[in-house]
Amino acid sequence: MDRYLSRKRPHTPPPDPVSAEDNNDDASTDIKIARLISLFPDITQDTLLDILVSCAGSVETAITTLTEQKHLAKRTRTAPVTAPSAATAIQTSLTSHVLASPSPAKSPKNGNDKGQGRRQPPNIQKGKTLYLYSPEDVSRYTSCTIIHNFLPPETANALLLELLDESKHFSRLKLQIFERTVESPHSTAVYVSTPEEEAQQRLAKDCSYGGTYHTKIRQATPHLRAISGRVQEAVNGEIRKRIKDVYPGGQKLKYQSPKEWIPNAAFVNCYDGPNESVGYHTDHLTYLGPRAVIGSISLGVQREFRVRRIVPDDSDAEGEDTGTGGGGGSKADAQGQVSIALPHNSLLVMHAETQEEWKHSIAPAQTISPHPLSGNRRINITYRWYRDSLHPRNIPRCRCNAHAVLKCVQRKRYARGRYWWQCYMGSKPGKKGCGFFQWAEFDDDGEPLWKQHEANKEDAKAPSLANFAD
């Protein structure tokens, strides 16, 4: 992993000559850091950040300082380059966002300061991208964690070859957007653990991205089954670390299940070439429940995984802190995004705050470096835990007699964090929805409370779906 992190980053924007933008205090910090990383790949990112701060945000001054200190260190065999202490910081460093000031309130459970060690992301300007490569930075600034070189190399390669052969059976999802029928920009299939689950999901017409219905539901291949235990162990380990190190008071999030995460379904996607992608979206929570955790393995060619926070439409200028360790950020920065490099044989864990508070995408690439086994293709496996309490036999049906889908209010402050069931047949080509709406209620552990309130039974009193549209 160290060799991967220290080599030249292929997807970092190529360095430009020092320009007025580089030395402008208002320029994006990540652009400046990307330039310094490209010029000094042997120096850690944290050191580069400190030096940039000590140089008042000037890239040119930082380059001069780094060059002089490297020459001095080479002549005198001194310690690695560090930030000079005499200068006064003007531009905010990314490292200043790592730890929020601890709250004086005590956690009743463990007696520690509530919120101690909570990560705060940098404010990323609208239209700007922060490029992350190290697992430490991914965990620090996003709702995800990443493990490089996850599987033994021969296992990863065998799995890749197996799924490349399987990909000839994949299909492209179709969905209805207003009057148009469009196809997803990549192909996909759903794999389940047993023949019984395969039959159940075919009967249920499992719902996925964009509200379309999968017809390609297959039984897990030998290699998918063989690594599921390793995925389960790794994801549960990352969940425990996230709760301990990031969440306030070392407590799980409200609605997050305290049970062991058990992968029993996998969505496998194939991105054939640099133009195949998927736009910003959140995964549907149907069958998963609230605060779902997803483990995602990348195989083949490296691609960019991008995330951005969801900020309420009616939030104030200062933004808001949701209390999950992700921080707030101003509304002006709402469209800033973070890019995470996903190399071959990496496991990305989308933690329990991801689907409710972030959107994610796979960005199109201008150029990619071919993989020796897959060429320009990338295989992605997203392992999911279909919960028995949200089995298709339990969830509500709309008036179309189809299973409703579960969604979360994300942009409306007055109802943010609430969940609802809705008809999604209107997104299926050739179908019209019935307008079904029903609030979804869960206990603190994310288990459904199926007792319906009178307001849920009266469609006339239900709010319009347009009120909660993203």
TAGIGI-V294640 format. One record per pair of residues at least 12 apart in sequence whose ideal C-beta (glycine too) atoms are under 8 Angstrom apart, sorted by the first residue. I is the first residue (numbers start at 1). J is the second residue. D is the distance in whole Angstrom. If there is no record, write none. Layout:
BEGIN
i;j;d
I;J;D
I;J;D
END
This chain:
BEGIN
i;j;d
1;135;8
1;148;5
1;149;6
4;148;6
4;149;8
4;343;7
5;133;6
5;134;6
6;41;7
6;42;7
7;41;7
8;38;7
8;41;6
9;37;7
9;38;7
9;41;8
9;131;8
9;133;6
9;341;7
10;302;8
10;369;6
11;131;7
11;302;7
11;304;6
11;339;8
11;341;6
12;34;5
12;37;6
12;38;6
12;131;6
13;31;7
13;34;6
13;131;8
14;38;7
15;34;8
15;35;5
15;38;5
15;39;6
16;35;7
18;59;6
18;60;5
18;63;8
22;35;7
22;58;8
22;59;4
22;60;7
23;57;8
23;58;5
23;59;6
23;60;6
25;56;8
25;57;5
25;90;6
25;91;6
27;57;8
28;124;7
28;125;6
28;128;4
29;52;7
29;57;8
29;91;7
29;92;7
29;93;8
29;94;6
29;122;7
30;94;8
30;122;8
30;124;7
30;128;7
30;129;7
30;130;4
30;131;6
31;128;7
32;52;6
32;57;7
32;59;5
32;62;8
33;45;7
33;48;6
33;49;6
33;52;7
33;94;7
34;131;6
35;59;6
36;48;5
36;51;8
36;52;7
36;59;7
36;62;6
36;63;7
36;66;7
39;63;7
39;66;8
40;66;6
40;70;8
43;66;7
43;80;7
43;81;6
45;134;7
45;137;7
46;95;6
47;80;7
47;81;6
47;82;6
47;83;7
48;62;8
48;66;8
49;93;5
49;94;5
49;95;5
50;82;7
50;83;4
50;93;7
50;95;7
51;65;6
51;66;6
51;81;7
51;82;8
51;83;5
51;84;8
52;91;7
52;93;7
53;83;7
53;89;4
53;90;8
53;91;6
53;92;8
53;93;4
53;96;8
54;83;5
54;84;5
54;85;7
54;86;8
54;87;4
54;89;6
55;87;6
56;87;7
56;88;7
56;89;7
56;90;4
56;91;7
57;90;6
57;91;3
65;84;6
66;81;6
69;81;5
69;82;8
92;122;8
94;122;5
94;130;8
94;141;8
97;119;8
97;120;4
97;121;6
97;122;5
97;123;8
97;141;8
97;327;7
98;119;6
98;120;7
98;140;6
99;117;6
99;118;7
99;119;7
99;120;7
100;115;6
100;118;5
100;119;8
100;120;5
100;327;7
102;114;8
102;115;6
102;116;4
102;117;8
103;115;5
103;116;8
107;248;8
107;249;4
107;250;7
107;251;8
109;249;6
109;250;7
109;251;7
110;249;7
110;250;6
112;249;7
112;250;7
114;248;6
114;249;5
115;248;5
115;249;7
117;245;6
117;246;7
118;246;7
118;248;6
118;325;5
118;327;8
119;139;8
119;140;5
119;141;7
119;246;6
119;325;6
119;326;7
119;327;7
120;327;4
121;141;5
121;142;7
121;309;7
121;326;7
121;327;5
121;329;7
121;338;8
122;141;7
123;329;6
123;330;6
123;333;5
123;336;7
124;329;8
124;333;6
124;336;3
124;337;7
124;338;7
125;332;8
125;333;6
125;336;6
126;332;6
126;333;6
126;334;7
126;335;4
126;336;6
127;335;7
127;336;7
128;336;5
128;337;8
129;306;7
129;336;8
129;337;5
129;338;7
129;339;5
130;336;7
130;337;7
130;338;5
130;339;7
131;339;5
131;341;8
132;338;6
132;339;7
132;340;5
132;341;8
133;341;5
135;147;7
135;148;7
138;340;6
139;242;8
139;246;8
141;338;6
142;307;5
142;338;5
142;340;7
142;358;7
143;307;7
143;324;8
143;326;6
143;350;7
143;351;5
143;353;5
143;354;4
143;357;7
143;358;5
144;307;7
144;340;7
144;348;6
144;349;6
144;350;5
144;351;7
144;354;7
145;238;5
145;241;8
145;242;7
145;348;8
145;349;5
145;351;7
146;340;7
146;342;8
146;346;6
146;347;7
146;348;5
146;349;7
147;234;6
147;238;8
147;346;7
147;347;5
147;349;8
148;343;7
148;345;7
148;346;5
149;345;6
149;346;8
150;230;8
150;234;7
150;297;7
150;345;6
150;346;6
150;347;4
151;227;6
151;230;7
151;297;8
151;345;6
153;345;7
155;223;8
155;226;8
155;227;7
156;299;6
156;344;7
156;345;4
157;373;6
158;223;6
159;223;4
159;224;7
159;227;7
159;297;8
159;299;6
160;299;4
160;300;6
160;344;8
160;373;6
160;374;6
160;379;6
161;373;6
162;221;6
162;222;7
162;223;5
162;224;8
163;221;7
163;223;8
163;224;8
163;268;6
163;270;8
163;299;7
163;379;5
163;381;7
164;270;8
164;300;8
164;373;8
164;374;6
164;377;7
164;379;7
166;189;7
166;218;8
166;221;6
166;268;7
167;187;7
167;268;8
167;270;4
167;272;8
167;377;8
167;379;7
169;189;6
169;216;6
169;218;7
170;187;4
170;188;6
170;189;5
170;216;6
170;268;7
170;269;8
170;270;6
171;187;6
171;188;7
171;189;7
171;215;6
171;216;5
172;184;5
172;186;7
172;187;5
172;188;8
173;188;6
173;208;7
173;209;6
173;210;6
173;212;4
173;214;7
174;212;6
174;429;5
175;210;4
175;211;6
175;212;4
175;427;5
175;428;7
175;429;7
176;426;7
176;427;5
176;428;6
176;429;5
176;430;8
176;431;7
177;427;8
181;429;4
184;209;7
184;210;7
184;212;8
184;278;7
185;275;8
185;276;5
185;277;5
185;278;6
185;279;8
186;269;5
186;270;6
186;271;5
186;272;7
186;276;5
186;277;7
186;278;6
186;362;8
187;269;7
187;270;5
187;272;7
188;208;8
188;214;8
188;216;7
188;267;6
188;268;7
188;269;5
188;270;7
189;214;7
189;216;4
189;217;7
189;218;6
189;267;8
189;268;5
190;206;6
190;208;7
190;214;5
190;216;7
190;217;5
190;218;7
190;265;7
190;266;7
190;267;6
190;268;8
191;217;8
191;218;5
191;219;7
191;220;5
191;221;7
191;224;6
191;265;7
191;266;5
191;267;8
191;268;6
192;217;7
192;218;8
192;219;7
192;220;7
192;264;7
192;265;5
192;266;8
193;219;8
193;220;6
193;225;7
193;228;8
193;264;5
193;265;7
194;219;7
195;219;6
197;264;7
197;265;7
197;386;8
198;217;6
198;218;7
198;219;5
200;391;8
200;392;7
201;214;8
201;217;5
201;265;8
201;392;8
202;217;5
203;392;7
204;392;4
204;403;6
205;402;7
205;403;7
206;287;7
207;284;6
207;286;5
207;403;7
207;405;5
207;424;6
208;267;7
208;284;6
209;278;7
209;281;6
209;283;7
209;284;7
210;281;8
210;427;6
211;284;7
211;405;6
211;424;4
211;426;8
211;427;3
211;428;7
212;427;7
212;428;6
213;428;6
220;266;7
224;266;6
224;268;8
224;381;7
227;297;8
228;263;5
228;383;7
231;263;6
231;295;5
231;297;7
231;347;7
231;383;5
232;260;8
232;261;7
232;262;6
232;263;6
234;295;7
234;347;6
234;349;8
235;261;5
235;263;7
235;293;6
235;295;4
235;347;8
235;349;6
235;383;7
236;260;6
236;261;5
238;349;5
238;351;8
239;261;6
239;293;6
239;349;8
239;351;7
239;352;8
242;351;5
242;352;8
246;325;4
247;324;7
247;325;5
248;323;6
248;324;8
248;325;7
252;352;7
253;291;5
253;324;6
253;352;5
253;353;6
254;291;8
254;444;6
255;289;8
255;290;4
255;291;5
255;442;6
255;444;7
255;445;7
255;446;4
256;290;8
256;291;4
256;352;4
256;445;8
256;446;6
257;289;7
257;291;7
257;387;7
257;445;6
257;446;5
257;447;8
258;445;6
259;445;8
261;293;6
261;295;8
261;385;5
262;385;5
263;295;7
263;383;4
263;384;7
263;385;6
264;384;8
264;385;6
264;386;5
265;287;8
265;383;8
265;384;5
265;385;8
265;386;5
266;381;5
266;382;7
266;383;5
266;384;7
267;381;8
267;382;5
267;384;7
268;379;7
268;380;7
268;381;5
268;382;8
269;379;7
269;380;4
269;382;7
270;377;6
270;378;7
270;379;6
270;380;8
271;301;8
271;303;6
271;362;6
271;377;7
271;378;4
271;380;7
272;376;7
272;377;5
273;376;5
273;377;7
274;364;6
274;365;4
274;366;7
274;367;7
274;368;5
274;376;7
275;364;5
275;365;8
276;364;8
277;361;7
277;362;5
277;363;6
277;364;4
278;361;6
278;362;5
279;361;5
280;306;8
280;308;7
280;359;4
280;360;7
280;361;5
281;359;6
281;360;7
281;361;7
282;310;8
282;354;8
282;355;5
282;356;8
282;358;8
282;359;6
282;360;8
282;408;8
282;410;8
282;470;8
283;355;5
283;382;8
284;405;5
284;406;7
284;407;7
285;355;6
285;406;4
285;407;7
285;408;7
285;419;7
286;390;7
286;395;7
286;403;7
286;404;8
286;405;5
286;406;5
287;384;8
287;386;5
287;387;7
287;390;5
287;391;7
287;392;7
287;395;8
288;384;6
288;385;7
288;386;7
288;387;7
288;390;7
288;406;8
289;387;5
289;389;7
289;390;5
289;406;7
289;442;7
289;446;5
289;447;8
289;448;7
290;356;7
290;406;8
290;408;7
290;419;6
290;442;6
290;446;5
291;352;4
291;353;7
291;355;8
291;356;7
291;446;6
292;352;7
292;355;6
292;384;7
292;385;7
293;349;7
293;350;7
293;351;6
293;352;6
293;385;7
294;349;7
294;350;4
294;354;7
294;355;8
294;382;5
294;383;7
294;384;6
295;347;6
295;348;8
295;349;5
295;350;8
295;382;7
295;383;4
296;347;7
296;348;5
296;349;8
296;350;7
296;380;6
296;381;7
296;382;5
296;383;7
297;345;8
297;346;7
297;347;5
297;348;8
297;380;7
297;381;4
297;383;8
298;342;4
298;343;7
298;344;7
298;345;7
298;346;5
298;347;8
298;348;7
298;378;7
298;379;8
298;380;6
299;344;6
299;345;7
299;374;7
299;378;7
299;379;4
299;380;8
299;381;7
300;344;6
300;371;5
300;373;7
300;374;3
300;377;5
300;378;5
300;379;5
301;344;7
301;368;5
301;369;7
301;370;6
301;371;5
301;374;6
301;375;7
301;376;6
301;377;6
301;378;5
302;341;6
302;342;6
302;343;5
302;344;7
302;368;7
302;369;7
302;371;8
302;378;8
303;342;6
303;362;6
303;363;8
303;365;6
303;368;7
303;378;5
304;339;5
304;340;7
304;341;7
304;342;7
304;362;7
304;363;5
304;365;7
305;339;7
305;340;5
305;341;8
305;342;5
305;348;7
305;360;7
305;361;8
305;362;6
306;337;5
306;338;7
306;339;5
306;340;7
306;360;7
306;361;5
306;362;8
306;363;5
307;337;7
307;338;5
307;340;7
307;354;8
307;358;5
307;359;7
307;360;5
307;361;8
308;334;8
308;335;6
308;336;7
308;337;4
308;338;7
308;358;7
308;359;6
309;326;7
309;329;6
309;334;7
309;357;6
309;358;6
310;334;8
310;357;6
310;358;6
310;359;6
310;410;5
310;411;7
311;329;7
311;331;5
311;334;4
311;411;8
312;410;8
312;411;5
312;412;7
312;413;5
312;416;6
313;411;5
313;412;7
314;412;7
314;413;5
315;331;5
315;413;6
316;331;8
317;330;6
317;331;6
317;332;8
318;330;6
319;331;6
319;333;8
322;353;8
322;357;6
324;353;4
324;357;7
325;353;7
326;353;6
326;357;6
326;358;8
339;363;7
344;371;6
355;408;7
356;408;5
356;410;7
356;417;7
357;410;7
362;380;8
389;447;6
389;448;6
390;406;8
390;448;6
394;448;7
394;450;7
395;421;7
396;421;5
396;436;8
396;438;6
398;421;8
398;422;8
398;423;4
398;425;7
398;433;8
398;434;5
398;436;3
399;423;7
399;434;4
399;436;6
400;423;6
400;425;5
400;431;7
400;433;7
400;434;5
400;436;8
402;423;7
402;424;8
402;425;5
404;421;4
404;422;6
404;423;6
404;424;7
404;436;6
404;438;7
405;421;7
405;422;6
405;424;5
406;419;6
406;420;8
406;421;6
406;440;6
407;419;7
407;420;6
407;421;8
407;422;6
407;468;7
409;468;5
410;468;8
410;470;7
411;468;8
411;470;6
412;467;7
412;468;6
415;468;7
418;439;7
418;440;8
419;439;7
419;440;4
419;441;8
419;442;7
420;437;6
420;438;6
420;439;5
420;440;6
420;468;7
421;436;7
421;437;7
421;438;5
421;439;8
421;440;5
422;436;6
422;437;6
422;438;8
422;465;6
423;435;6
423;436;4
423;437;8
435;459;7
435;465;7
436;459;7
437;459;7
437;462;4
437;463;7
437;465;6
438;452;7
438;456;5
438;462;7
439;453;7
439;455;8
439;456;5
441;453;8
END
